[in-house]
Structures are given as C-alpha cells and as structure tokens.
Amino acid sequence: MNGDEQLLRGRVYGRDHDDPDPGPLPHRTYAVLIGGPLDGLLLDITDRRPEESGDGVALPTELGRFPGGRVLYDPRPGVGHRLYYSGDTP
C-alpha cells in the first residue's frame, strides 16, 4: 500500500481533505468503496432510498482515468455495504 492509499483508507468520500477528523460519523451508514482510485473510502449511504440500494454510483473525482470525470462503483448481489469499482467515465 502506497502513501496515497494509506491517506484515503477510512476517510469519507466528499469530506474535505484538510478536515482534522475525516472519518465516519456516528449514526450514519456507510458503504466501503472497493478497488479503483477511491479504494478504501467510505461513501455515506444513510439517505439512500431502499429502491436505490441495488443501484451503482458515479462519483466525481480528479483521481480517475479522466480528470474531472467520474468513477463508477456498483453493488454485487448478496454483498451489503460494499460498492465495487466498475470503470471511469469522462
């Protein structure tokens, strides 16, 4: 694991990188992002509707294949609270 990967692990996607406490908050639900440029980050899914639970997400980032683009993460059947990297889009 390189220094950038260590920096991301356990942090919440969307929280300011300068935040002194970028970790998860109590009483919130998070999914772990697996693989890709956001590997190890936590995504707050507290406010997702139940019908959205099977949907993937497209997250804006400068870290993907297309700077300023989005990285795609999708759930896998039978695996809760984890989203797996599935590609990049401009």
N, C-alpha and C positions, 0 to 999 in steps of 0.2 A: 504494500500500500504506500503510495507516494504522499507527499505533504499536502497536496490539494485534496486528495481523497480523505485524509485524516481530518482536514478542516471542515469538510462537508458532513461527515458522519454525525448523526444525532441532531443536526440542525433542522429547522423547519423551513421548507420552501416558502419564499416570499418574505421572510423576516430579513431585516436589514443586516448586512454582513458585519456592520460595526456594533450591532446590538450586544451589550455585555452578557445577556442571557438569551441566546438564540434557540434554546431547546424548547421542548414541548411544554405546554401549559396544562395545569390540572383541569379536569372536567372537559377536555376536548378529546376527540377521536382522530387518530392519525393512521395513514397508510404509509408503509415503507416503499420507497422507490427503489427498484431492483435493476441494476445494470444501467448502461448508458452514462451520459455525462452528469446526471443528477443522482447517481447511485449512492444510497445511504441517507439521502434527505428524507424527511418526513413531510407528508402532504396532509394538511388539515382537511378532514372529510366530515367534520361534525355536522355541517349544514347541508350535506348532500341528501336529496330525497331518496327513499328506498328504491324507487324505479330507476334511479341513476346508478345504483350500485354495480350494475353489470357493464356500465359504460366506461370507456377509457377517457384519458385526459390529454390535452395538447397544452403544454406548459411553455410560455415564453422564456427564452434563456439566451445568453450570449455564449454559452458553453457548448452548444450543439454543433452539428456539421455546418449549419447555416447561421452565422452570427446574426442575431436579431430575429431568428426564426423560432420554431417551436420544436420541442421534443415530445414524442408520443409514448405514453405508458398505458398499458391495458391490463385488466384483471385476467386471471386464469380461473376456470371453473373449479370450485371446491377449495380455493385458497383465499382466505379472508384477509383483509387489511394489508394486501401487497399488490403493487402495480408494477408490471414488468415492461422494461424498455422495448419498444417495437419499431423505432425509427425516428427520423427527423423530417421536418418539412420547412420550406422557406417561409 
